[in-house]
Amino acid sequence: MEMPDQPTTQVQPEAAPPASEPDYLRTLRTWMRDLFFCIVVSFFIILFVYQPVRVEGGSMEPGLEDQERIFINKLVYRLESIERGDIIVFRYPRDTHKSFIKRVIGLPGDHIYIASGHVFVNGNQLLEPYVPSDYQDARSFAEIVVPNSAYFVLGDHRSMSNDSREFGPVMHGYIYGKAVFGYWPMEKLGILH
């Protein structure tokens, strides 16, 4: 007598647990992800907010020296107004491919004149502790009224600065940043005033 076929049960071998990723690969992947996000954030900050620049020339000495490295804030003047005393970076009005750095002395509507090196704003002599006496010059400049949306700028080293005394007030549209922080050389590390 034949026996009916018995259903056979097949036993599948147990699936091996997935090989766990070695710790060093997991750590490397985490570092690469974090590095990627840091680069993206840094690119965004440099492109839209802070930009490193190198000072060329001595017109802002002694505060800023030739070849000093600083950061400028490119966003600040979209959020607040330009103030007297700010150190700004702008496109040179006579050649917009060049950038200049100077200090804001006159705001729109101000009456500015210079008598024997002394700056007067709206009839009052401007106190300028950032200009040492040996950096002064004795030039005079006839009174002007700063136009709307323009700023009268001077270098701190008055005897060797090409500034608004030469090329006139700077239009707001040429200004693209405020000097905020010096980072090189290390002994000059700090906030700019």
The 8 nearest C-alpha neighbors of each residue, nearest first, counted from 0:
[[1, 2, 3, 4, 5, 6, 7, 8],
 [2, 0, 3, 4, 5, 6, 7, 8],
 [1, 3, 4, 0, 5, 6, 7, 8],
 [4, 2, 5, 1, 6, 0, 7, 8],
 [5, 3, 2, 6, 7, 1, 8, 0],
 [4, 6, 7, 3, 2, 8, 1, 9],
 [7, 5, 4, 8, 3, 9, 2, 10],
 [8, 6, 5, 9, 4, 10, 3, 11],
 [7, 9, 10, 6, 5, 11, 4, 12],
 [10, 8, 7, 11, 6, 12, 5, 13],
 [9, 11, 8, 12, 13, 7, 14, 6],
 [12, 10, 13, 9, 14, 8, 15, 7],
 [11, 13, 14, 10, 15, 9, 16, 8],
 [14, 12, 15, 11, 16, 10, 17, 9],
 [15, 13, 16, 12, 11, 17, 18, 10],
 [14, 16, 13, 17, 18, 12, 19, 11],
 [15, 17, 18, 14, 19, 13, 20, 12],
 [18, 16, 19, 15, 14, 20, 13, 21],
 [19, 17, 16, 20, 15, 21, 14, 22],
 [18, 20, 17, 21, 16, 22, 25, 24],
 [19, 21, 22, 18, 25, 24, 23, 17],
 [20, 22, 24, 23, 19, 25, 18, 26],
 [23, 21, 25, 24, 26, 20, 27, 19],
 [22, 24, 26, 25, 21, 27, 20, 28],
 [25, 23, 27, 26, 22, 21, 28, 20],
 [24, 26, 22, 28, 27, 23, 29, 21],
 [27, 25, 23, 29, 24, 28, 22, 30],
 [26, 28, 24, 30, 29, 25, 23, 31],
 [27, 29, 31, 25, 26, 30, 24, 32],
 [30, 28, 26, 32, 27, 31, 33, 25],
 [29, 31, 27, 33, 28, 32, 34, 26],
 [30, 32, 34, 28, 29, 33, 35, 27],
 [31, 33, 35, 29, 30, 34, 28, 36],
 [34, 32, 30, 36, 35, 31, 37, 29],
 [35, 33, 37, 31, 32, 36, 30, 38],
 [34, 36, 32, 38, 33, 37, 31, 39],
 [35, 37, 39, 33, 38, 34, 40, 32],
 [38, 36, 34, 40, 35, 39, 41, 33],
 [37, 39, 41, 35, 36, 40, 42, 34],
 [40, 38, 36, 42, 37, 41, 43, 35],
 [39, 41, 43, 37, 42, 38, 36, 44],
 [42, 40, 38, 44, 43, 39, 37, 45],
 [41, 43, 39, 45, 40, 44, 46, 38],
 [42, 44, 40, 46, 41, 45, 47, 39],
 [45, 43, 48, 41, 47, 42, 46, 49],
 [46, 44, 49, 50, 42, 43, 48, 47],
 [47, 45, 43, 44, 42, 48, 50, 49],
 [46, 48, 44, 45, 43, 73, 49, 74],
 [47, 49, 44, 73, 74, 72, 45, 46],
 [50, 48, 72, 45, 71, 44, 73, 70],
 [49, 51, 45, 71, 70, 52, 72, 48],
 [50, 52, 70, 69, 71, 49, 68, 53],
 [53, 51, 69, 68, 70, 50, 54, 71],
 [52, 54, 68, 66, 67, 55, 69, 51],
 [55, 53, 66, 67, 65, 68, 56, 52],
 [56, 54, 65, 66, 53, 57, 67, 64],
 [57, 55, 65, 58, 54, 64, 66, 59],
 [56, 58, 65, 60, 59, 64, 55, 156],
 [57, 59, 160, 156, 154, 60, 159, 56],
 [60, 58, 155, 154, 63, 156, 57, 62],
 [61, 59, 62, 63, 64, 57, 156, 58],
 [60, 62, 63, 64, 59, 156, 155, 130],
 [63, 61, 60, 59, 64, 129, 155, 191],
 [64, 62, 60, 59, 61, 67, 65, 54],
 [63, 65, 60, 67, 57, 61, 66, 62],
 [64, 66, 56, 55, 57, 54, 67, 63],
 [67, 65, 54, 55, 53, 64, 68, 56],
 [66, 68, 54, 64, 65, 53, 183, 184],
 [69, 67, 53, 183, 52, 182, 181, 54],
 [70, 68, 181, 180, 52, 182, 51, 53],
 [71, 69, 51, 180, 50, 179, 52, 178],
 [70, 72, 178, 177, 50, 49, 179, 176],
 [71, 73, 49, 177, 176, 48, 74, 75],
 [74, 72, 176, 48, 175, 75, 49, 71],
 [73, 75, 48, 77, 72, 76, 47, 78],
 [74, 76, 78, 77, 72, 73, 79, 177],
 [77, 75, 79, 78, 80, 74, 81, 73],
 [76, 78, 75, 74, 79, 80, 73, 81],
 [77, 79, 76, 75, 74, 80, 81, 73],
 [80, 78, 76, 77, 75, 81, 82, 74],
 [79, 81, 76, 82, 78, 77, 75, 83],
 [80, 82, 76, 79, 85, 83, 106, 103],
 [83, 81, 85, 84, 80, 103, 106, 104],
 [82, 84, 103, 104, 85, 105, 106, 81],
 [83, 85, 103, 102, 104, 82, 86, 192],
 [86, 84, 103, 102, 83, 82, 87, 81],
 [85, 87, 102, 178, 101, 177, 103, 84],
 [88, 86, 177, 100, 101, 176, 178, 85],
 [87, 89, 100, 176, 99, 177, 174, 175],
 [90, 88, 174, 173, 98, 99, 175, 91],
 [89, 91, 98, 95, 173, 97, 92, 99],
 [90, 92, 95, 94, 98, 97, 93, 99],
 [93, 91, 94, 95, 90, 169, 166, 173],
 [92, 94, 91, 95, 166, 90, 97, 96],
 [95, 93, 91, 96, 92, 97, 90, 98],
 [94, 96, 90, 91, 97, 92, 93, 98],
 [95, 97, 94, 98, 90, 91, 93, 92],
 [98, 96, 95, 91, 90, 94, 99, 89],
 [97, 99, 90, 91, 89, 88, 96, 100],
 [100, 98, 89, 88, 91, 90, 101, 97],
 [99, 101, 88, 87, 89, 86, 98, 102],
 [102, 100, 154, 153, 86, 87, 152, 99],
 [101, 103, 86, 152, 153, 85, 84, 154],
 [104, 102, 152, 83, 84, 85, 105, 151],
 [105, 103, 83, 152, 151, 84, 102, 153],
 [104, 106, 151, 150, 109, 103, 83, 111],
 [105, 107, 150, 109, 108, 145, 151, 83],
 [108, 106, 147, 145, 146, 149, 109, 148],
 [107, 109, 145, 144, 146, 106, 147, 110],
 [110, 108, 145, 106, 144, 107, 105, 121],
 [109, 111, 144, 121, 120, 143, 145, 142],
 [112, 110, 120, 142, 143, 119, 109, 144],
 [111, 113, 142, 119, 141, 140, 118, 143],
 [112, 114, 118, 140, 139, 117, 116, 119],
 [115, 113, 139, 117, 116, 140, 118, 112],
 [114, 116, 137, 139, 138, 117, 113, 136],
 [115, 117, 137, 138, 136, 114, 113, 139],
 [118, 116, 114, 113, 115, 119, 124, 125],
 [119, 117, 113, 125, 124, 112, 116, 114],
 [120, 118, 124, 123, 112, 125, 122, 111],
 [119, 121, 111, 123, 122, 110, 124, 125],
 [120, 122, 110, 123, 109, 111, 119, 124],
 [121, 123, 120, 119, 124, 110, 111, 112],
 [124, 122, 119, 120, 121, 125, 118, 126],
 [123, 125, 119, 118, 120, 126, 122, 117],
 [124, 126, 119, 118, 127, 123, 120, 117],
 [127, 125, 128, 124, 118, 129, 117, 119],
 [126, 128, 129, 130, 125, 131, 118, 155],
 [127, 129, 130, 126, 131, 132, 125, 155],
 [128, 130, 127, 131, 155, 62, 61, 192],
 [131, 129, 155, 128, 127, 134, 132, 156],
 [132, 130, 134, 133, 129, 135, 128, 61],
 [131, 133, 135, 134, 130, 136, 128, 129],
 [132, 134, 131, 135, 136, 130, 156, 158],
 [135, 133, 156, 132, 131, 157, 158, 130],
 [136, 134, 157, 132, 133, 158, 116, 156],
 [135, 137, 158, 116, 138, 157, 134, 115],
 [138, 136, 115, 116, 139, 135, 114, 117],
 [139, 137, 115, 116, 136, 140, 114, 113],
 [138, 140, 114, 113, 115, 116, 137, 141],
 [139, 141, 113, 112, 142, 114, 138, 164],
 [142, 140, 112, 143, 113, 139, 111, 114],
 [141, 143, 112, 111, 140, 110, 144, 113],
 [144, 142, 111, 110, 145, 141, 112, 109],
 [143, 145, 110, 109, 108, 146, 111, 142],
 [144, 146, 107, 108, 109, 143, 149, 150],
 [147, 145, 107, 149, 108, 144, 148, 168],
 [146, 148, 107, 149, 108, 145, 150, 170],
 [149, 147, 171, 170, 107, 146, 150, 172],
 [150, 148, 170, 169, 171, 147, 146, 107],
 [151, 149, 106, 168, 169, 105, 107, 152],
 [150, 152, 168, 105, 104, 163, 103, 169],
 [153, 151, 103, 104, 102, 163, 101, 162],
 [154, 152, 162, 102, 101, 163, 155, 104],
 [153, 155, 101, 59, 58, 160, 156, 157],
 [154, 156, 59, 130, 157, 60, 58, 153],
 [157, 155, 58, 134, 59, 154, 60, 158],
 [158, 156, 135, 160, 159, 155, 154, 136],
 [157, 159, 136, 156, 135, 160, 134, 58],
 [160, 158, 157, 58, 156, 161, 57, 154],
 [161, 159, 58, 154, 157, 162, 156, 158],
 [160, 162, 165, 159, 163, 154, 164, 58],
 [161, 163, 153, 164, 165, 160, 152, 166],
 [164, 162, 167, 166, 165, 168, 152, 151],
 [163, 165, 162, 167, 166, 140, 161, 153],
 [166, 164, 163, 162, 167, 161, 160, 168],
 [165, 167, 163, 164, 162, 168, 92, 93],
 [168, 166, 163, 164, 165, 169, 151, 162],
 [167, 169, 151, 150, 163, 149, 170, 145],
 [170, 168, 150, 149, 151, 171, 167, 173],
 [169, 171, 149, 172, 173, 148, 150, 168],
 [172, 170, 148, 149, 174, 173, 169, 150],
 [171, 173, 170, 174, 175, 148, 169, 149],
 [174, 172, 90, 89, 171, 170, 175, 169],
 [175, 173, 89, 171, 172, 88, 176, 90],
 [176, 174, 89, 73, 88, 173, 177, 172],
 [177, 175, 73, 88, 72, 71, 87, 174],
 [176, 178, 87, 71, 72, 86, 179, 88],
 [179, 177, 71, 86, 87, 70, 180, 72],
 [178, 180, 191, 71, 190, 70, 177, 72],
 [181, 179, 190, 70, 191, 69, 189, 178],
 [180, 182, 69, 188, 189, 68, 183, 187],
 [181, 183, 188, 69, 68, 185, 184, 180],
 [184, 182, 185, 68, 67, 181, 188, 187],
 [183, 185, 186, 187, 182, 67, 188, 68],
 [184, 186, 183, 188, 187, 182, 181, 189],
 [185, 187, 184, 188, 183, 182, 189, 181],
 [188, 186, 185, 184, 189, 181, 183, 182],
 [189, 187, 182, 185, 181, 186, 183, 184],
 [190, 188, 181, 180, 187, 191, 182, 179],
 [189, 191, 180, 179, 181, 192, 188, 178],
 [190, 192, 179, 180, 189, 181, 178, 62],
 [191, 190, 85, 86, 179, 84, 62, 129]]
